[in-house]
């Protein structure tokens, strides 16, 4: 014979009798309308030798206003002493809605059964909720004991397992149906319950860490009730759905939730979430088991970190996101047998002829990486004619002549449509072909540099250590000549970012054009197989017809060298080159300004000649590394004149290293 669980409870409060259930050593749940005062007496009929235990009401649902149809009809009782009974366990969230419908049982204390209680057999009529709050229950056979007075607060458990699926809250004698608050909704009203309710892929300690961080952030517009303990003995700031909250969160919760859930195919709820915890719990309960490419809470916590005013709390939110991603990463790729040489901040590369250096590289390629093919050990003087070969539809670029494998960090800067004069800045890391958001913020231009450098530091914890780090800035065209490679790497240090890691620039307008991205991918299918990178020079005068230059450059597979920076936001020469689209473009930030009056010995021509000498024998995929070396040499240059590579702008765009985040073909829910 199966015994009734001892965690069923009778609640006696000011002459009223209701039900409840033990969820931890000293915590009992019941309905708010059962306990109208501050004290109650709790009896456990399944433990006959146990005396009644006094209890105090430590929380009521913040949305409950005392009416029969108010949401949040939940009360949390703290027992004066632990009863020494095993608490209830919770069922999977979708368990009561399985097919065929499982039998549900509630244990109540109606009139005439207020000592020992009585059971009611039930079934859920639908998984659809009433007002997003209640599930409807009907009698298992259409007759039998109804959940009348005395059942309020009773646990609704699955008969087969005894696991709790929700709590009885009301009964309609006309339709002879009942309503329960499902476990998922109970957690929405009281966050500590999330530690007990199963959410596959999220262990209790991970959820506990997250909800404690969320409690410190708080919820906008909520008064909060700090000091109410949860069943772990810690203060629960979610007693009234959160603390006072960050002003930046007002009106932003819906946007946060859509940004985190949208790319993963999870449909956000209509309207603005009532609290930050509601947004977090929605993703915990609705997004399915987390896995590579489907980590909405990692996205949400990173975005949330950018909205809180507390730097320590923001760092802890990013720490949670990083740890959560680490738990659900695929196994690391097999390491290659080669290794990246340590590079000093102001060191110089060995002075060897570049053709000989390239021969040495060809002779010792990396091995055993999933993206690389065996190489033929031979030097190359010039790029032979190569026929276009279609590349892979998805995934990282297959490495041909180049031995380089990148671990990319992407900084995206674009105009914010929400705030006049503000910029929307995002920093992401790419790993195993997937994008990981590291930080997102709307900033004034003067704030961008410091914020970006801090987030780049965070991004280094996300990338694959087996690859060579690559920092790419996707910038508006008006920003392409900005010296982002000269931004100092850390506060108090003068070392430029471009001397710490390879830094490239990408055109944000091109990244938003499907046509140009398609063209760039096709061009890189050819560039992957080219052993050299002969520079195509564009003279100071450029072209009288920039649109003709765009057409001509469509047949150029390699770097395009310009002698001058853009003269204005819509500089026709630079626009023509970028729209070609040229995958690799270089120019000096301080170059020739005279245009057609310049001769062959002008400063711009000298720049192009030096550039060709440096790049012609290297595969296109290795150019970021060469530019990195040149920037270090320019930084350490002590001559009377600036090094020719000082102030070098470098557009290098291989879209396959920075894939968009594709939406899932179906929702992962269910």
N, C-alpha and C positions, 0 to 999 in steps of 0.2 A: 504494500500500500504506500502511495506517495503522500508524504506529509505536506501540509500547507506551510509555506515559508513563514518563519517567525518574524520577518521584517514588516509584515502587515501591521498597521497601527490604528487604534481608535483614538480620536482626538476629542477630549472633553474641554469645552471652553465656554464659560458663562452660561451653562445650562444647555448649550447646543452640542450636538454629537455629529462628528464627521469622521472621515477616514484619512489615512496618510500612509507613508511608507518610509522606512529607514534607508538612506542613501550613503551614509558613512557612519563612523563610530558614534557621533553625537548629533547628526543632522537628519531631520525629518522634513519631508515635503508634504504640503497639503494645499487646499484652496485658501485664498485670502478671505473669502466670505465666511469660512468656517471659524476663523479666529479673529474676531473684531477687536479684542483687547490685546494687551501685551503679554499675557501669560496663558498657559494651557497645561493640561495634564495629558500625558501620553501613556496609553496602555497597549501592551503587545499580547493579544489573545493567544498567539501561537507559543508563548512562553508563560504558562499558567502560574508558575512559581515566582514570576517577576512582579514586584510591586509597581504601581503607577509611577512614572518618572515626570517630575515637573520640567517645564520647558518655557523658554521665552521666545517671542517672535522677533527675529533679527532682520527680517526683510519682507516686504510685500512688493508685488510687481508694480513698477513705476507707472504703468499705463492704467492700472486698475483704479477706478474712482468710486467703487462701491456698488455699481449697477450690475444687473444680471447679464447684460450683454457687453460689458466692458472687457477688453483684452487684458492679458496679464494677471489673471485671477490665480495668483501663485503666492504662497507664503512659505518662508523658510524658518523652521523652528530649531533652536539649539537646546539640546537636552542638558539638564543640570549635571548629569553624570552619564557615562557611557553604559548602555544596557548589556554590553557584552554579547551582542547578537551579530550574525553575519548580515551585512546590508544587501540590498537588492542589486542585481546586475541588469544592465540595459541591453535591449535587443538591437540588432542592426536597424537603421532608420527606415528601411523599406520593408521590414519583416511583416508588419500587420497588413500589408497590401499585396501579399503574394497571391499567386493563383495555383491551385485552388485556395480559397480564403482560409486562413488558419483560425482555429477557435481561440477567442480571447476570453479571459476571466477577470472579473473585478470582485474585490472583497469589501463589502460595506456593512453598515450597521443601521438598517432601517428600523422603524418602530416595531417593537416586539423582539428584535434580535440585537439589542444594543449591548449585550454582554459578549456573546460568542461570535456574532456576525453571521453573514450569509453570503453566498457567492452568486454572481450573475454571469451567464454565458452570453457572449457577444460576438459580433463580427463587424469589421469595417465595411461600410457600404461603398466607399470610393477613396482613391488616394487624393482626390481634389479636396482642398481645404475650404472651409467657410470663412470668408473675410481674412484669409491667410492666417487663421488662428486656430480653428477647431476642425477636427475630423469627426464625421458623423458615424455613430454606432447603432446597430440594430440588434434585436435578440437573435441568438444563434438559430433558434427554431421558429421564431415569430411569436413565441409565448414563453412563459417562465418568469423568474424573478427579474423585475425591472430595476434599473439603477435609480431608485427613488431617493427621498431624503435619507441622509446617512451614508450615501455613497460618494458625496463630494470629497475630492481629494484622494480617492482610492486609486491605487496603481492598476493599470490595465496591462495584464501580462499574457504572454503566449502560453497556452496550456501545456504545450509540448516541452518547453524549456524553462518556464517560470521567469523568463526575462521580461523586463518592463518595456512597454512600447509607448506609454503615455499616462495621463492622469484624467480621471472622470471629473468633469466640471459642472455639468447640468443635465437635466432630464426633461423631456417634453411628454406629459401624460397623454396629450391628444394624438400625436403621431407615434407615441411609444418608442421614440428614438432618444439617444443620448448624444452628448458631445464630449470628446476628450481633447485635451491639449497634448498633441504628440510630443515625443521627446525632443524632436528638433526645435519645436517652438518653446519648450521649457528652457532649453539652453539659450535661446535668443533672449529670454527674460532674465536668466541668471547664468552668467558666464562660467563659474566654477564647475557647473554640471558637464561642461564640455570634456573635462578630464575623464568622465565616466562613460559618456555615450560613444559607442564605436564610430570611428571615422577611419576607414581603411587607409593605411599609409601614413597616418599621423599618430605617433605614439603619445601617450598621456604627458610625458615630460616635455615634449616639443610643444604641445598645445598649451601646457601650463606656462611655459616661458613666453609664448606669444601673447596669451591673454593678460599676463602681468605687464608686458610692455604696452599693450593697448590700453590697459587701465591707467597707466602713467600718462599716456597721451590724452585720454579722456574723450568725451563726446561733446560737440558743440550744443549749447543751449540746455544742457542737463545739469540739475543742481548737484547731483552726486551725493553719496552718503559714505564718506570714508570712515574707516574704523570697523565696519561690519566684517567679521571674519568669514572666510570660506571654510570648507571642511578640512583644510590643511592647517588651519590656525592662523592664516595670514589675512591681513585686511583685504577686503574685497571692495574695490572702487567701482565695481559694476553694480553695486546695490541698487542704484537708480540709473542704470545704463551708462555709467561713466562719470568721470569728474568733470570739472568745469570746461576743460578742453581748450585746444589751440584755436584762436580766432581764424587762422588760415584754413581750418577745416569747415567753416561755415559755408554751406552750399557746395562743398567739394567732394562729399562722400559719394554721390552718384557718379561723378566723373572718375574718381579713384576706382570704383568698382567696375565701371565699364572698361576703363583702360586695362585693368588686370584680367578681366574675364573675357573681353571681346575677342582677342586674338586666339583664344582657346576654344571658341565655339560654345561657351557657356552663356546662356541668355540671362542678363541681369534682371532683377525684379523691376517692375515699373515704379517710377518715382524715386525719391531720395530715401536712402535707408534712414531709419529712425535714430541710429547711433553708429559709431564706428564699430562697436562690437557686432552689431547686426550685419554690417558689411563683411567683416572678417568671418563670422560664423556662416554666412551665406556661401562663401567660397569653400570653407571647410566641409560643409555638408552637401553642397550641390555639384562641386567640380569633379567628383570621382577621385579615384586613387591617383596620387601625384606620381609623375614620372618624367623622364627627359622630354622637354618641350611642352610640358603641361604642368607648370608650377605657378598657378595664379597668385598664391599667397606670397611667393618670392617677389613677384612683380609689385603687388600691393604694398608690401612693407618697404620696398626701396622707394617707391613714390611717396609713401607716408613719411619716410625719413627726411625728405626734402621739405615737408610742410611743418614739421615741429620746430619750435624755436630753440630747443635744448640740444646742443651739439652732442652731449654725451648720450642722450636718448636716441638721437638720430644714428649715431654710430652703433648703438646696441641693436636697433632695428635692422641695420645693414648686416650686422653680425648674424642675426637670426636668419636673414635671407640667405646669406652665404652658407651657413651650416645646413639649412634646409636643402639648398641645391646640392651640397656635397653628399647628403644622404641618398639622393635620388639620381646621382650621376651614373652613366654607364661605366663599366670597367675602363680604366685608362688604356689608351692604345699602347701597343708594344713599343718600348723605347728603341730608337735607332742606335746603331753602334757608334756613330759619330757624336761629337759634342761641340757646343758653341764655345769658341774661345772667349775667355774673360776679356772684357774691353774696359780700359781705364777711362776716366772722364776726360783727361787731356792727353791721352796717349796717342801715338802715331803708328800707323800701319807700317810694316816693313817696306823698305824702299826696294821693291822688285819690279821688273817690267810687268805691265798688266797682262800681256799675252802669256808670259811665263806663269803668272799667278793663276790665270784662268786654266792653263794646262794642269797645274797642281790641283786645282779644285776638281777638274774632270777626272783626275786619277784617283781621288779619294771621296767619292760621293757618300752621302748618307745611305744607309741600308735599312731594310725591314720596316719601312713606313708605309701606311696604306695608300698614300697618295703619290708615290714615286716609282719610276721605272728604272731599270738598269741603264747605265750611261756608257757611252763609248769614250774611252780615254783618248782625246785628240784635241789639239788646239784648233781654233777657228779664226780666220782672218777677216772674213766678211760673211754676211748672212746670205745663204743661197736662196733661190726662189723656192717657196714652199707653198704647196697647194693646201687650201682650207680643208680641215678635217673636222667633222662635227664632234663636239665634246659631250660630256655627260650632261644630262638634264638637271640633276641636282647634286648636291654634295660639294666637297672641297675641290679645288682645281687639281687635276692630275699634273704632277710635276714632270717635265720632260727634260730639256737641257739644263734647266735651273735645278739646283739642289736645295733650294730654299723652301722651308715650311714655316708658315707664319702662325703666330698666336695673336690675333688682332684685338685691338681696343679701338672703339669708334666713339668719337665726339661729334655729335650733331648739334649745330647751332642754326636756328631759323627764327624768323619773326613770329612773335606770339600774336595771334588774332584777338586774344582775350584782354590783354593789357597794353594800352597805348605806350609805345616806346620800349616795351620789354622784349626780351629774347627768350625763346623756349630752348633750353639746353638739356641734352641727354647724353649720358656716358654709358656705353654698353661694352661688355666683353663677349667675344665669340669663342665658343668651345664646342668641339665635336659637331661643327656645322650649325650650332644653335646660338641664338642671341640671349644674353643675360643682361637685363637692365641693372646698372649699378647706381644710377642717380638720375633724377629728373627735376628740373627747377625752372621757374620763370624769373629772369634776372635782368636788372639794368646792365648796360654794356660794361660799366665800370666794375661790376661784380663778377663778371664771367671768368676772368683769368684765375683768380684765387680759387673759385669754386671748382672749376674744371681740373685744376692741378690736384686738388684734394681727392676728387673722385677718380682721377687716373691712378693715384696711389691705391685706392680701394680696388680698382679693376685688376691690378696685378695679382691680387689674391684669387681671381676668378679664372685666369687664362691657363692654358695648358703649358706646363713648364718644359715640355719636350719640343715646343716650337720656339722660333725667334720672335720676340715681341715686336709688334708693329702698331704704332699709334697713328690713326687716320682721323683727320678733321674734315667732316662734311660741312661746307660753309656756303652761305649765300655768295653770289658772284661778287658782290661789293666787298666781301671779306677775303677773297682769294689771295690778295697780296699782303694780308696782315702777317706779321712775323710770328706765327704761333710756334714755330720751332725755336724761337728765341725766348719764349716764356720760361722763367726760371722754374726749375724742377721742384724746389721746396722753399718754404719760407726761410729767409736768412742765408740762402745759398745763391751764388751767381751763376751756377752751371745751367746753360740753356737746356730745355727739354730735348732739342734735336741732337744734343751731345750725350744724352742718356739712353735713347732708343731711336731707331729709325722713325721718322715722322714724315707722313705724306699728307697731301691735301686732296680733297675730292669736291666736285661741284655739286651743291645740293640740288640745283635745278636739273642736272642730269640724272641724279638719283631718283627724282620724282617722275621721270619720263620713261615709260615702259619701252618705247621705241629705241631710245638711246641706250638703255640698259641691255636690250637685246643685241644691239650692234656691238657694244663693248664686249659682251660675252663671246660673240662670234669671233671678234678680233683676237681675244685672248686664246681662243682655241688654236689660232695660228701662231701667236706670239710664244706660246708654251714650247713650240718646236723650233724656235729660232735661236741659234747659238750666239748671236750678237745683237747689238742695239745701235746701228748707225743712226746718227742724229740728222733729222731733216731740218735744215736751217730756214728760218723765215727772216728776211732782211729787215733792217730798220724801217724801210719804207712800207714793208708789208705788201699789200695788194691794193690796187685801185678799186678792185671789186671784191670785197670780203666774201660775198656769197660764192664767187668763183673759187676762192681759196678753200671754202668749206667743201666744195665738190672735189677739188684736187686732193685734199687731205684724206678723203675716204679711201684712197688707194695706198696711203702711207701706213705701213705697219711698223711702228717704232716710235721713238721719242721725237717730239717736235720742239725745236729750240727757238725761243724768241729773244730778241735783243733788249727788250724794254718791258717794264711793268705796264699794267693797264693804266691809261691816262684818266679814265672816268668810269663811272659805274657801268655804263653801257658801251665800253670801248669796243669798236667794231672788229678790230683785229683779234682780240682775245675771244670775243663772242664767236667769230667765225671758226677759230681753232677748236674751241670747246664744243661747238655744235656739230663738228665734222662726223663723229666725235673722235678726237685724238685721245687715246688712253693714257699717254704720257706726255706732259708738257712741262718745260722748264724755262725760267726766265730770271734775270737778276732784278731784285727789288729796286735797285738804283741802277738804271741802265741808260742807254742813249735817249735823248729827248729831242734831237734835231730832226729825226725822221729821214726824209729823202736827202738831206744835205750831208748825211754821214757817208764816209768812204769805207774802203775795205779794212783800214787800220783803226777803226773806231773801237770804243770800249766794248760795244755790243758784239762786234765781230770777234774780238779777242775772247770774249766769254764763250761764244759758240765753238771756237777752235779748241779751247781748253776742255769744253764739255765733250766734244767728239773724241778727243784723245782719251778721256777717262771712261767713256761708256761703250765705245764701239765693239769691244771684244766681250762684253758681258751679256748674258741672257737678260731679257726684259724683266723677268721675275726677280733678278738679283739687284736691280737698280736701287731700291730703297737702302740696301746695305751699303752700296758704294756712296750714295749721297750722305749717309750717316758718317762714313769715314771722312768724306770731304768736309763736312761741317765741323768735325772734330779738328781737322787740320786747320781750317780757317779760324777756329776759336783759339788755337794755340799758336797762330802765326804772329811773329814778332817783327816782320819787315816794316820798312818805312811806308809802304803802300798796303792797303787792305788786301787780303787774299782774294783771288778772283771768285771763289765760291762763297764769300761772305754775303749774306743776304740773298741766298738762292731760294726761289720759290719752286716747289716741286709738286706738280699734279700727277698722281699715279693712281689709277682707278681700275681695279680688277673686281667687278661686282661679285664674283663667286666667293671671295673671302668675306663678303659682307651681305649675306642673303637676307631678304626680307623674312619676317616671321609669317609663314603661311597659316591661314585659319584652318582648323580641323574640318574634315569633310562631314563630321557628325559631332553632336554633343557628347562629351565623355560621361555625361550623367547616366546612371542606370547600369 
